[in-house]
Amino acid sequence: MRTTALLYMWLFLAATAASAFGADGRSPDDPTKIRPLAVGAHAPAFTVRDADGKPFHFAPSKLAKPVLFIFYRGGWCPYCNTHLKDLRLVEPKLVSLGYDVLFLSTDRPEILRTSLKEAVSYRLLSDNEVRAARAFGIAYRMDDATYEEYKGYGLDLEDTQGAKHHELPVPAVIIVDRKGIVRFVHVGPDYTVRLDAASITAAAEAAVR
């Protein structure tokens, strides 16, 4: 009986993964079809890089502080720049609450800071291989027509990312507690709409109570 139950569970997880990432293992082409990790799930381990190109390892089993992740598309995105600018007002508050606040985009390490419209003191990380976004279930693949349209505007993802996967994170705010458990998830398939600074602060305060 136990073996049968485990088999059904495996088949369910396999079907879920297939529907989320497609039969070829790629992220979905439609940002509305992502499957983000749910509140209560164990956060994934992953490795990204900092602005100096050094590896940054996120190990949810070894956290000294809760972590608040801000996933944004890249410094080339005007909506991302506006959001990051707005968060200047609350980032010190989040730190005072005991959080590590991490900002992740798919910009390659060399352009993490220079791609932004204004200088920031945030801890910026390069997820240019989309490892973190895929692990959290928030990655999607830009379709070929949109990719070519962006190129026509002078933006080539292959240049900003240093990769050819054409994947981006759906803008997201994710909170992980000290035990490595996901406590808050907000994703925005419409990249022009972001969670405001006051709502992020309220979520952060609630998660550490």
C-alpha positions as CSV (number, residue, x, y, z in Angstrom):
1,M,0.0,0.0,0.0
2,R,2.8,2.4,0.9
3,T,4.6,1.7,-2.3
4,T,1.5,2.3,-4.3
5,A,0.9,5.6,-2.5
6,L,4.5,6.7,-3.2
7,L,4.1,5.8,-6.8
8,Y,0.9,7.9,-7.2
9,M,2.7,10.8,-5.4
10,W,5.6,10.6,-7.8
11,L,3.3,10.5,-10.8
12,F,1.5,13.6,-9.5
13,L,4.7,15.5,-9.0
14,A,5.9,14.5,-12.5
15,A,2.6,15.6,-14.0
16,T,2.8,18.9,-12.2
17,A,6.4,19.5,-13.3
18,A,5.5,18.7,-16.9
19,S,2.5,21.1,-16.9
20,A,4.6,23.8,-15.3
21,F,7.7,23.5,-17.4
22,G,6.5,21.8,-20.5
23,A,7.3,18.4,-22.0
24,D,10.7,19.5,-23.0
25,G,11.6,20.7,-19.5
26,R,11.5,24.4,-20.4
27,S,9.8,27.1,-18.4
28,P,6.3,28.0,-19.7
29,D,6.1,30.6,-22.5
30,D,3.2,32.3,-20.8
31,P,3.9,34.1,-17.5
32,T,0.4,33.4,-16.3
33,K,1.2,29.7,-16.4
34,I,4.0,29.6,-13.9
35,R,3.7,27.5,-10.7
36,P,5.3,29.4,-7.8
37,L,6.1,27.5,-4.6
38,A,3.3,27.8,-2.2
39,V,3.4,29.2,1.3
40,G,4.5,26.5,3.7
41,A,6.8,24.8,1.2
42,H,10.5,24.3,1.8
43,A,12.6,26.9,0.0
44,P,15.0,25.5,-2.6
45,A,18.8,25.7,-2.4
46,F,20.5,27.4,-5.3
47,T,23.6,29.2,-6.4
48,V,23.7,32.6,-8.1
49,R,26.5,35.2,-8.4
50,D,27.1,38.6,-6.9
51,A,28.2,41.7,-8.7
52,D,31.8,40.6,-8.6
53,G,31.0,37.3,-10.2
54,K,31.5,35.3,-7.0
55,P,29.1,32.5,-6.2
56,F,26.4,33.1,-3.7
57,H,25.0,30.0,-2.2
58,F,21.5,30.1,-0.7
59,A,21.2,27.2,1.8
60,P,17.7,27.3,3.4
61,S,18.8,24.8,6.1
62,K,21.5,27.1,7.3
63,L,19.8,30.5,7.6
64,A,20.7,32.9,10.4
65,K,18.0,35.4,9.4
66,P,14.8,35.3,7.5
67,V,15.2,36.3,3.9
68,L,13.2,38.6,1.7
69,F,13.7,38.1,-2.0
70,I,12.8,40.7,-4.6
71,F,12.9,39.2,-8.1
72,Y,13.0,41.7,-10.9
73,R,13.5,41.4,-14.7
74,G,16.6,43.6,-15.1
75,G,18.0,47.1,-15.0
76,W,16.8,47.6,-18.6
77,C,13.2,47.4,-17.3
78,P,11.7,50.9,-16.4
79,Y,9.1,49.3,-14.1
80,C,11.8,47.5,-12.3
81,N,13.8,50.7,-11.8
82,T,10.8,52.5,-10.5
83,H,10.1,49.7,-8.1
84,L,13.6,49.5,-6.8
85,K,13.6,53.3,-6.3
86,D,10.4,53.1,-4.3
87,L,11.9,50.4,-2.1
88,R,14.6,52.7,-0.9
89,L,12.1,54.0,1.6
90,V,11.5,50.7,3.3
91,E,14.7,48.7,2.8
92,P,16.2,50.0,6.0
93,K,13.0,49.0,7.9
94,L,13.2,45.5,6.5
95,V,16.8,45.2,7.6
96,S,15.9,46.5,11.1
97,L,13.2,43.7,11.2
98,G,16.1,41.2,10.9
99,Y,15.8,40.4,7.2
100,D,18.5,39.7,4.7
101,V,17.1,41.5,1.7
102,L,18.2,40.1,-1.7
103,F,17.5,41.6,-5.1
104,L,17.8,39.1,-8.0
105,S,17.6,39.7,-11.7
106,T,18.8,37.9,-14.9
107,D,21.4,40.7,-15.6
108,R,24.8,39.2,-15.9
109,P,27.1,40.1,-12.9
110,E,29.2,42.6,-14.9
111,I,26.1,44.9,-15.5
112,L,24.1,44.4,-12.3
113,R,24.8,47.9,-11.1
114,T,25.5,49.8,-14.3
115,S,22.2,48.6,-15.9
116,L,20.1,50.4,-13.3
117,K,19.1,54.0,-13.9
118,E,20.1,55.1,-10.4
119,A,22.8,53.9,-8.0
120,V,21.5,51.7,-5.2
121,S,23.2,50.1,-2.2
122,Y,21.0,47.0,-2.4
123,R,22.5,43.5,-2.3
124,L,22.2,42.7,-6.0
125,L,22.5,39.1,-7.3
126,S,22.8,37.8,-10.8
127,D,20.4,34.9,-11.6
128,N,21.4,35.0,-15.3
129,E,21.1,31.2,-15.6
130,V,17.6,31.4,-14.0
131,R,18.5,28.9,-11.4
132,A,16.7,30.7,-8.5
133,A,13.7,31.7,-10.6
134,R,13.2,28.2,-11.9
135,A,13.7,26.7,-8.4
136,F,10.9,29.0,-7.0
137,G,8.7,28.3,-10.0
138,I,8.5,31.8,-11.3
139,A,10.5,31.6,-14.5
140,Y,9.0,31.9,-18.0
141,R,10.4,31.9,-21.5
142,M,10.0,35.0,-23.6
143,D,8.4,34.0,-26.9
144,D,10.4,34.5,-30.1
145,A,8.2,37.3,-31.4
146,T,8.6,39.3,-28.2
147,Y,12.3,38.6,-28.1
148,E,12.6,40.0,-31.7
149,E,10.4,43.0,-30.8
150,Y,12.6,43.8,-27.8
151,K,15.7,43.6,-30.1
152,G,14.1,46.1,-32.3
153,Y,13.9,48.5,-29.3
154,G,17.7,48.0,-28.8
155,L,17.4,45.4,-26.0
156,D,19.0,42.0,-26.6
157,L,18.4,39.6,-23.7
158,E,21.3,37.4,-24.9
159,D,23.6,40.4,-24.3
160,T,22.2,41.4,-20.9
161,Q,22.0,37.9,-19.6
162,G,25.1,36.4,-21.3
163,A,22.9,33.4,-22.1
164,K,20.5,32.2,-24.8
165,H,17.6,30.8,-22.8
166,H,15.4,33.9,-23.2
167,E,13.9,33.3,-19.7
168,L,12.9,35.9,-17.2
169,P,11.4,35.8,-13.7
170,V,7.9,37.0,-13.2
171,P,8.4,39.9,-10.8
172,A,8.0,38.5,-7.3
173,V,8.4,39.1,-3.6
174,I,9.1,36.0,-1.5
175,I,9.7,35.7,2.2
176,V,11.6,32.7,3.7
177,D,11.8,32.3,7.4
178,R,14.9,31.1,9.4
179,K,13.8,27.5,9.1
180,G,13.8,27.7,5.4
181,I,10.0,27.7,5.0
182,V,8.2,30.0,2.5
183,R,6.0,32.4,4.5
184,F,4.9,34.8,1.8
185,V,4.7,34.8,-2.0
186,H,3.5,37.6,-4.3
187,V,4.0,37.2,-8.1
188,G,2.9,39.6,-10.8
189,P,2.4,38.1,-14.3
190,D,1.7,41.7,-15.4
191,Y,5.2,43.1,-15.1
192,T,3.8,46.7,-15.1
193,V,2.2,46.1,-11.7
194,R,4.4,45.7,-8.6
195,L,3.7,45.1,-4.9
196,D,4.0,48.5,-3.2
197,A,6.6,49.2,-0.5
198,A,4.0,49.5,2.3
199,S,2.5,46.0,1.5
200,I,6.0,44.5,1.4
201,T,6.7,45.9,4.8
202,A,3.4,44.7,6.2
203,A,4.1,41.2,4.9
204,A,7.6,41.2,6.4
205,E,6.2,42.3,9.8
206,A,3.6,39.6,9.8
207,A,6.0,36.9,8.8
208,V,8.3,37.5,11.8
209,R,5.6,37.7,14.5
